């Protein structure tokens, strides 16, 4: 499917937007994603884990990219 999509100059289908069946998240990415999926804000997560707000944002960016989602609400479904 990826090869065929490459022939279509960036075409995307819903199936291509779904994450692969097995996605490797680091332990910290999983921890932050779980807290975000539970409704915690970035500031709350940062305070709880004693890390910066920016670090939380970076981890969530990577999680969203790996899972192919753009909203926190989808995390709970995928974790």
C-alpha positions as CSV (number, residue, x, y, z in Angstrom):
1,X,0.0,0.0,0.0
2,X,2.8,2.4,0.9
3,X,4.5,1.8,-2.5
4,X,1.2,2.5,-4.4
5,X,0.6,5.6,-2.3
6,X,4.1,6.8,-3.2
7,X,3.0,6.8,-6.8
8,X,0.1,9.1,-6.0
9,X,2.1,12.0,-4.7
10,X,1.2,12.0,-1.0
11,X,-2.3,10.5,-1.2
12,X,-3.6,9.4,2.2
13,X,-6.3,6.9,3.0
14,X,-7.9,6.2,6.4
15,X,-6.1,2.9,6.6
16,X,-2.8,4.5,6.1
17,X,-3.5,6.9,8.9
18,X,-3.9,4.1,11.4
19,X,-0.9,3.1,13.5
20,X,1.0,-0.1,12.8
21,X,-0.2,-3.0,14.8
22,X,2.9,-2.9,17.1
23,X,4.3,0.5,17.9
24,X,7.4,0.8,20.2
25,X,6.9,3.6,22.7
26,X,9.6,4.2,25.3
27,X,8.7,3.7,28.9
28,X,8.6,7.5,29.4
29,X,6.5,8.0,26.3
30,X,4.0,5.4,27.5
31,X,3.9,6.9,31.0
32,X,3.2,10.4,29.6
33,X,0.7,9.2,27.1
34,X,-1.2,7.3,29.8
35,X,-1.4,10.4,31.9
36,X,-2.4,12.6,29.0
37,X,-5.1,10.0,28.0
38,X,-6.4,10.2,31.6
39,X,-7.1,13.9,31.1
40,X,-4.0,15.4,32.8
41,X,-2.7,18.6,31.4
42,X,0.9,19.1,30.2
43,X,1.6,21.2,33.3
44,X,0.2,18.5,35.6
45,X,2.2,15.8,34.0
46,X,5.4,17.9,34.2
47,X,4.9,18.6,37.9
48,X,4.0,15.0,38.7
49,X,7.1,13.6,36.9
50,X,9.4,16.5,37.9
51,X,10.2,17.4,34.3
52,X,9.7,20.5,32.2
53,X,6.5,21.4,30.4
54,X,8.6,21.4,27.2
55,X,9.8,17.9,27.8
56,X,6.2,16.7,28.1
57,X,5.3,18.4,24.8
58,X,8.2,16.7,23.1
59,X,7.3,13.3,24.3
60,X,3.7,13.8,23.4
61,X,4.7,15.0,19.9
62,X,6.7,11.8,19.4
63,X,3.8,9.6,20.7
64,X,1.3,11.3,18.4
65,X,3.7,10.8,15.5
66,X,4.4,7.1,16.3
67,X,0.7,6.3,16.8
68,X,-0.6,8.5,13.9
69,X,-3.0,10.5,16.0
70,X,-3.3,14.2,16.6
71,X,-5.6,14.4,19.6
72,X,-5.2,13.3,23.2
73,X,-8.6,11.8,23.2
74,X,-7.5,9.1,20.8
75,X,-4.6,8.0,23.1
76,X,-6.9,6.1,25.5
77,X,-8.3,4.0,22.6
78,X,-4.8,3.1,21.4
79,X,-3.0,2.5,24.7
